[in-house]
Amino acid sequence: MSVISAGQLRHRVTVYTASTAVDTYGQRSQTLTVGPTIYAEVRATGASEIGYGDGAAMRTQYQIRIRWRTGVNAGIDATAQLEYRGDRLQVQGLVREREEEDVMLIDAVRVA
């Protein structure tokens, strides 16, 4: 079994897990709970501009590699958000790099 070397994990990422609750009126509301701060390798993989009716926004894609530890990273799914250098990133997908390794690839996007 091989893992990411500690030298590659030079960025800190805070995980925000999402949970949904129903209020007294039957409306669903999503809340984010602060989870663990983990070490990761973060790379910007691309950027694009999105046009809206009254302006434009910049969309930046990131690929984040972490060591997968079941107890610590269990809350990371497609509804989670990550905080990296003060920016919130929305998780788009999770892929295990190789089945025999404890390395998880997270695709995320920041829209500003």
Order of alpha helices (4+ residues) and beta strands (2+ residues): beta-beta-beta-alpha-beta-beta-beta
